[in-house]
Amino acid sequence: MIRARLVVTTFVLLGALGCVQEKSHDKLASEPGESWSVTAWGERYEVFAECGPLIAGTSATCNAHATVLQSFTPLTAGSVSVVLGGSEPDLVFRQDHPKRDGIYPVEVRPPSEGAFDLSFQVDGPAGREDIAAGRVNVGSVESPGRTLAGQEAAPDTISFLKEQQWRTAFATSRVAEGALNESVAGPGRVTPPAGGEVTLTATFDAAVAPEPWPYAGLDVEKRQVLFRLLPRIGERSLPELRAEATSLAADVAAAKRRVERLTELLRVEATSAAELERAQANLAGLEARLQSARQGIGAADDPAGSSAGTAIAVSAPWSGRVAEVSVSPGQTVIAGTPLARVVKLRPLWIVLSLRPEDATRVQGSPSGLLLRRPGSTAIMNVGAEDVRIVSQSPEVDAQTASISLILEVNRSASDLAIGSGVEAELLLAGHRNGIVIPASALIDDSGVSVAYVQIEGESFARREVRVVVRQGEQALVEGLGVGERLVTVGGGTIRRSSLLSSGAPEGHVH
C-alpha cells in the first residue's frame, strides 16, 4: 500500500523530451511526439522522470531525476525503481546506481499492453518511500503508450533545470490553508522596567578609592561592593594627605643632603654659618610638616575609627549589570555625585509606538510578540507566556502621532540591548484564515509581489499574489491554489534565470 501524500502533474512534450524543448535527450530524441514525462512528490523524495514511449516487449529508458526534499539535493546513493502495478505480481524495474548525481536511467520493458498504475520506489539515505505517479498505458509500435492522466504545459512556463536547482539554495512545499493571528505592528525601544535601573551616588564628600573598581558591562550580584569612599579629612582627602606626605618626604631628604653639604663646606670655610642655619631651619620645618601629614594618614587609617577615617562601601542593590561608570579612581566627589548606573537584566520593557487606530484593537492578553533586532533579519518569537501589557498611554504623542504601549518581555539584556530599537509585531487573539506561505517564497518583481509554482520537475510558472497579512516569517496571500507546489526558497534565482535567458536555451544530456 502506497502511503505517501502524492501530487502528480504530467504533460506531453511536443518535440524531443528534455528540460527545454530545443535540445533533445539522447535516446528519447529518436521518437519525438511519443516521449512523456511525469513528476511525483512524496514526503521524502521528488522524482521527475523523462521516459521513452511504452511499447510491449520493447525497452524504454526512464531518466528518473531523484531529489531528497529535506535538503533539496540530488540522490547520490541508493536505488530508484519504476513500478507498473495492476498485474500480479507488480512489474518492478530497478536501477541501483545513478548515471550522474541524482539521475537514474531505469530501463523499463513491459511484457504486455494495457493500463498500469505507475509509481516510483526510492530507497536512499532518507529512507524508503513509494510514490504514486498516476496511470500509464503500454501500447504497440503502431500506438505507443504513455501517461494516461495529465495536462499540457502552459505556453509561458519557465524552464529551470534540475542541475540548476541542485546547485543553488532551493526548496518547495505544497500550498496549504492556514491561519495567522490578528496583529498590530510598530517601532519599539528596549528599556529597563520601572525600578530596574539605579544610579549609585556618593552620600558624603569623599575620595573614590581605586579598589574595587567596576566597569561598564560587569555583571554584579546583590550587595556586591562596587566602590569604597574615603571620607575627606577637613578640607583634604586621604589620597591628598598621602600625596602630600610623599612629596614632603622627598623634600626632607633633599634638605638633609643640603645641610650635610653645607656643614662640610663650613669646616673648610667655603660657606657662611648663616647659610647653614637657614638650611637647618628649612629642614626642621619640612620635618614638622611631614610628621603632621603622617599623623593625618594614621588617623584616617585608624580601624577603630575616627568618623573621618572610615572607608564606606557602596554596593549593588540587586543583581544586574553595570551600564555606566561616571567617576575615575581617586577622584574627589561631593555628596550626591553620580558614581555608576546599574540595570536589571530581566525582564525588559519595550515601549511600542502604535497608530491610534491600531492601539484601539489591543484588548486583553496578547498571543505573542515578534521582534526583529537592529541589523538582523532573524525573527525573535516571544510566546504569550513571556509577554504582558503593562500600560497604554491615554493620549496621542503630538510629535509622532502615535500612542505608546508598554510591554514587559521575559527576555534578557543579553538578547535585547537596552536602549536599542526594534521592529515589533504584537499578536492579538483573533485569527485570519486563508493561504499561508513562507515569506521567503515572496519575490519583489518591480514592486509586484510574485511567487513561483512548480508545474513539473523543471517547469515553473510565475504567479502574482496579493499579500493580505505578513507576519514574521509567514504571509497570508491570495493568488495561489491549495495543493500547488510552491517554490519556498530560490524564487529569486528562477526570476533572474528567466530574465537572463535569450535565444535557444540549452538543456542537459543524460
DAVENPE-V880176 format. One record per pair of residues at least 4 apart in sequence whose ideal C-beta (glycine too) atoms are under 7 Angstrom apart, sorted by the first residue. I is the first residue (numbers start at 0). J is the second residue. If there is no record, write none. Layout:
((I,J) (I,J))
This chain:
((1,118) (1,129) (1,131) (3,41) (3,42) (3,128) (3,129) (3,130) (4,42) (5,39) (5,40) (5,130) (5,131) (6,40) (6,173) (6,482) (6,484) (7,37) (7,38) (7,39) (7,132) (7,133) (8,38) (8,150) (8,454) (8,455) (9,35) (9,36) (9,37) (9,133) (9,146) (9,148) (9,149) (10,36) (10,149) (10,150) (10,151) (10,152) (10,455) (11,35) (11,149) (11,151) (12,16) (12,20) (12,34) (12,36) (13,32) (14,20) (14,31) (15,23) (15,24) (15,27) (15,28) (15,31) (16,24) (16,27) (16,34) (16,36) (16,49) (17,22) (17,23) (17,24) (17,506) (18,158) (18,160) (18,457) (18,506) (18,507) (19,158) (19,504) (19,506) (21,503) (21,504) (22,505) (22,506) (23,27) (23,28) (24,28) (24,49) (24,62) (24,508) (24,509) (25,508) (25,509) (26,51) (26,60) (27,34) (27,49) (27,51) (27,60) (30,34) (30,51) (30,52) (33,52) (33,143) (33,145) (34,49) (34,50) (34,51) (34,52) (35,50) (35,145) (35,146) (36,48) (36,49) (36,50) (36,455) (37,48) (37,132) (37,133) (37,146) (38,47) (38,455) (38,456) (39,46) (39,119) (39,130) (39,131) (39,132) (40,45) (40,484) (41,128) (41,130) (42,128) (43,68) (43,125) (43,126) (43,128) (44,65) (44,66) (44,67) (44,68) (44,74) (44,121) (44,125) (44,128) (44,130) (45,66) (45,68) (46,63) (46,64) (46,65) (46,79) (46,119) (46,121) (46,130) (47,64) (47,161) (47,455) (47,456) (47,457) (48,61) (48,62) (48,63) (49,62) (50,59) (50,61) (51,59) (51,60) (52,59) (52,143) (52,144) (52,145) (53,59) (53,109) (53,135) (53,136) (53,137) (53,138) (53,143) (53,144) (53,145) (54,138) (54,139) (54,140) (54,143) (54,144) (55,109) (55,110) (55,111) (55,112) (55,137) (55,139) (56,110) (57,108) (58,106) (58,107) (58,108) (59,107) (60,104) (60,106) (61,81) (61,105) (61,107) (62,102) (62,104) (62,509) (63,79) (63,103) (63,105) (63,119) (64,101) (64,102) (64,161) (64,456) (65,73) (65,74) (65,79) (65,101) (65,103) (65,121) (66,71) (66,73) (66,74) (66,101) (67,72) (67,74) (67,123) (67,125) (69,125) (71,164) (71,169) (71,170) (72,165) (73,100) (73,101) (73,165) (74,97) (74,101) (74,123) (75,97) (75,100) (75,101) (76,123) (76,124) (77,121) (77,122) (77,123) (77,124) (78,93) (78,94) (78,95) (78,122) (79,94) (79,103) (79,105) (79,119) (79,121) (80,91) (80,92) (80,93) (80,105) (80,119) (80,120) (81,92) (81,105) (81,107) (81,119) (82,89) (82,90) (82,91) (82,118) (82,119) (82,120) (83,89) (83,90) (83,109) (83,115) (83,117) (84,89) (84,115) (84,116) (84,118) (85,114) (85,115) (85,116) (86,90) (90,109) (92,105) (92,106) (92,107) (94,103) (94,104) (94,105) (97,101) (97,102) (97,103) (98,102) (98,104) (98,509) (101,161) (101,165) (102,509) (104,509) (109,137) (111,137) (112,137) (112,138) (112,139) (113,137) (114,134) (114,136) (114,147) (115,134) (115,135) (115,137) (116,134) (117,132) (117,133) (117,134) (117,135) (118,129) (118,130) (118,131) (118,132) (119,130) (119,132) (120,129) (121,128) (121,130) (122,127) (133,146) (133,147) (133,148) (134,147) (134,148) (135,144) (135,145) (135,146) (135,147) (136,144) (136,145) (136,147) (137,144) (138,142) (138,143) (138,144) (152,156) (152,454) (152,455) (152,458) (153,460) (156,454) (156,458) (156,459) (156,460) (157,459) (157,460) (157,461) (157,493) (157,497) (158,457) (158,458) (158,504) (159,163) (159,164) (159,457) (159,459) (159,493) (159,496) (160,164) (160,457) (160,506) (160,507) (161,165) (161,456) (161,457) (162,166) (162,507) (163,167) (163,496) (164,169) (167,489) (167,492) (168,488) (168,489) (169,488) (169,489) (170,487) (170,488) (170,489) (171,453) (171,484) (171,485) (171,486) (171,487) (172,485) (172,487) (173,482) (173,484) (174,434) (174,436) (174,479) (174,480) (174,481) (174,482) (174,483) (174,485) (175,481) (176,432) (176,433) (176,434) (176,481) (177,435) (178,430) (178,431) (178,432) (178,435) (179,430) (179,431) (179,435) (179,468) (179,470) (179,473) (179,475) (180,366) (180,426) (180,427) (180,430) (180,470) (181,427) (181,429) (181,430) (181,431) (182,424) (182,425) (182,426) (182,427) (182,470) (183,353) (183,357) (183,360) (183,361) (183,425) (183,427) (184,423) (184,424) (185,351) (185,352) (185,353) (185,401) (185,423) (186,352) (186,420) (186,422) (187,349) (187,350) (187,351) (187,420) (187,421) (187,423) (188,350) (188,420) (189,347) (189,349) (189,415) (189,416) (189,417) (189,418) (189,419) (189,421) (190,348) (190,350) (190,417) (191,195) (191,196) (191,342) (191,343) (191,347) (191,348) (191,417) (192,343) (192,346) (192,347) (192,348) (192,407) (195,342) (195,343) (196,340) (196,342) (197,316) (197,341) (198,337) (198,340) (199,225) (199,313) (199,338) (199,339) (199,341) (200,335) (200,336) (200,337) (200,338) (201,205) (201,228) (201,332) (201,333) (201,334) (201,335) (201,336) (201,338) (202,334) (203,230) (203,334) (204,231) (204,333) (204,334) (205,228) (205,229) (205,230) (205,231) (205,236) (205,332) (206,229) (206,231) (206,236) (206,237) (206,238) (206,329) (206,330) (206,331) (207,226) (207,228) (207,326) (207,328) (207,329) (207,330) (207,332) (208,227) (208,229) (208,310) (209,328) (209,329) (211,224) (211,225) (212,328) (213,217) (213,225) (213,321) (213,324) (213,339) (214,321) (214,324) (215,321) (215,322) (215,323) (215,324) (216,320) (216,321) (217,320) (217,321) (218,320) (219,223) (219,225) (219,315) (219,318) (219,319) (219,320) (219,321) (219,341) (220,315) (220,318) (221,315) (221,317) (221,318) (222,314) (222,315) (223,314) (223,315) (224,312) (224,314) (225,313) (225,314) (225,315) (225,339) (226,313) (226,338) (227,310) (227,311) (227,312) (228,310) (228,311) (228,313) (229,236) (229,237) (229,238) (229,310) (230,307) (230,308) (230,309) (231,235) (231,236) (232,236) (232,237) (232,240) (232,295) (232,299) (232,307) (235,239) (235,240) (236,331) (237,241) (237,296) (237,299) (238,242) (238,329) (239,243) (240,244) (240,292) (240,295) (240,296) (240,299) (241,245) (241,296) (242,246) (243,247) (243,292) (244,248) (244,289) (244,292) (244,293) (244,296) (245,249) (246,250) (247,251) (247,285) (247,288) (247,289) (247,292) (248,252) (248,289) (249,253) (250,254) (250,285) (251,255) (251,282) (251,285) (251,286) (251,289) (252,256) (253,257) (254,258) (254,278) (254,281) (254,282) (254,285) (255,259) (255,282) (256,260) (257,261) (257,278) (258,262) (258,278) (258,279) (258,282) (259,263) (260,264) (261,265) (261,270) (261,274) (261,275) (261,278) (262,266) (262,275) (264,269) (264,270) (265,270) (265,272) (265,275) (270,274) (270,275) (272,276) (273,277) (274,278) (275,279) (276,280) (277,281) (278,282) (279,283) (280,284) (281,285) (282,286) (283,287) (284,288) (285,289) (286,290) (287,291) (288,292) (289,293) (290,294) (291,295) (292,296) (293,297) (294,298) (295,299) (296,300) (297,301) (298,305) (298,307) (298,308) (299,307) (299,308) (300,308) (301,305) (301,308) (304,308) (304,309) (313,338) (315,319) (315,341) (317,343) (319,341) (319,342) (319,343) (319,344) (320,342) (320,344) (320,412) (321,339) (321,341) (322,340) (322,341) (322,342) (323,339) (323,340) (324,339) (325,337) (325,338) (325,339) (326,330) (326,332) (326,338) (332,336) (342,412) (342,417) (344,411) (344,412) (344,413) (345,409) (345,410) (345,411) (346,407) (346,408) (346,409) (347,408) (347,410) (347,412) (347,415) (348,389) (348,405) (348,406) (348,407) (349,406) (349,408) (349,421) (349,423) (350,403) (350,405) (351,404) (351,406) (351,423) (351,425) (352,399) (352,401) (352,403) (353,357) (353,358) (353,401) (353,402) (353,404) (354,358) (354,401) (355,359) (355,395) (355,402) (358,391) (358,402) (358,404) (360,427) (361,388) (361,391) (361,404) (361,425) (361,427) (363,428) (364,383) (365,383) (365,386) (365,388) (365,425) (365,426) (365,427) (366,383) (366,426) (366,427) (366,428) (367,380) (367,381) (367,382) (367,383) (367,386) (367,426) (368,381) (368,386) (368,406) (368,408) (368,423) (368,425) (368,426) (369,378) (369,380) (369,424) (369,426) (369,470) (369,471) (370,379) (370,381) (370,421) (370,423) (371,375) (371,378) (371,421) (371,422) (372,379) (372,415) (372,421) (373,419) (373,420) (378,471) (378,472) (380,471) (381,385) (381,386) (381,408) (381,410) (385,408) (385,409) (386,406) (386,408) (387,407) (388,404) (388,406) (389,405) (389,406) (389,407) (390,405) (391,402) (391,404) (392,402) (392,403) (395,400) (395,401) (395,402) (396,400) (396,401) (396,403) (410,414) (410,415) (412,416) (412,417) (415,419) (415,421) (424,470) (424,471) (431,467) (431,468) (431,475) (433,467) (433,475) (434,475) (434,476) (434,477) (434,479) (435,473) (435,475) (436,440) (436,474) (436,476) (436,479) (436,485) (437,472) (437,473) (437,487) (438,469) (438,472) (438,473) (438,474) (439,487) (439,488) (440,450) (440,485) (440,486) (440,487) (440,490) (441,448) (441,450) (441,466) (441,474) (442,449) (442,450) (442,490) (442,491) (442,494) (443,448) (444,449) (444,494) (447,463) (448,464) (448,466) (449,461) (449,462) (449,463) (449,464) (450,462) (450,464) (450,479) (450,485) (450,490) (451,459) (451,460) (451,461) (451,486) (451,490) (451,493) (452,459) (452,460) (452,462) (452,483) (452,484) (452,485) (452,486) (453,459) (453,484) (453,486) (454,458) (454,459) (454,460) (459,486) (459,493) (462,478) (462,479) (463,478) (464,476) (464,477) (464,478) (464,479) (465,476) (465,477) (465,478) (466,474) (466,476) (467,475) (467,476) (467,477) (468,474) (468,475) (469,474) (479,483) (479,485) (486,490) (486,493) (489,493) (490,494) (491,495) (492,496) (493,497) (494,498) (495,499) (496,500) (500,504))
